Amino acid sequence: MRIRPLLLAALLAAAAAPRARAAVPLPELLLAGGRTFAVTGHPSDGGVSFSMAAMWPFAERLRFGVQAYADDIGSELVQLYDPNDGTPLGTAAESHRWAWGAAWRADADVWRRGPWAGGVSGAFGAWRVEDDRRGRTYAAGNSVGFRLGADVRRSLGRGRDLGVEINYHRLDQSKAAAWQHVGRYASAAIQFRWAGGGDNDR
């Protein structure tokens, strides 16, 4: 007799699950890959930039979500010489710096014309800045900061967009800790968006 109430509860939960999923819209997923540049501090030659985000609509043309990122800041190169005769052997990376972290992010579409759209975005979060030598971290520091960005993209249909974005990153770090001071940098990337459901399905 006790099995029947359990079966009834399971059936009711299964019937309510689709309604619960429908109440929470699927997020829009963003992937971006490109390069950093205009870095302050040293090293400052930039490198690979990657980010991913999950964004939920909360008003017309407005989205809010979370973002994770990893940005190559640069490498310090040194000249190698033959210890026997001093012949130059080329350059090698003495140290490497990168930054990674996560942030709250908000997006807004500011214009749309046919399959084309453009928007702006902002994020506030935490960065971890690390220095490593041949893959082994020897110094690290934490920072809070923000990011401002703009993008232009074209719809590929079925909720998929492809475009380009440019971003400005500002970190709040102590200038006294010179080894970990980055300050600010920029990044440009190719952006891919996929909306699992919603008005982007066209």
Stockholm file with secondary structure:
# STOCKHOLM 1.0

chainA/1-202         MRIRPLLLAALLAAAAAPRARAAVPLPELLLAGGRTFAVTGHPSDGGVSFSMAAMWPFAERLRFGVQAYADDIGSELVQLYDPNDGTPLGTAAESHRWAWGAAWRADADVWRRGPWAGGVSGAFGAWRVEDDRRGRTYAAGNSVGFRLGADVRRSLGRGRDLGVEINYHRLDQSKAAAWQHVGRYASAAIQFRWAGGGDNDR
#=GR chainA/1-202 SS CCHHHHHHHHHHHHHHHHHHHHHSCCCEEEEEEEEEESCCSSSCCCCEEEEEEEEEEEETTEEEEEEEEEEEEEEEEEEEECTTTCCEEEEEEEEEEEEEEEEEEEEEEEEEETTEEEEEEEEEEEEEEEEEETTEEEEEEEEEEEEEEEEEEEEEETTEEEEEEEEEEEEECCTTSGGGCCCEEEEEEEEEEEESSSTTCC
#=GC SS_cons         CCHHHHHHHHHHHHHHHHHHHHHSCCCEEEEEEEEEESCCSSSCCCCEEEEEEEEEEEETTEEEEEEEEEEEEEEEEEEEECTTTCCEEEEEEEEEEEEEEEEEEEEEEEEEETTEEEEEEEEEEEEEEEEEETTEEEEEEEEEEEEEEEEEEEEEETTEEEEEEEEEEEEECCTTSGGGCCCEEEEEEEEEEEESSSTTCC
//
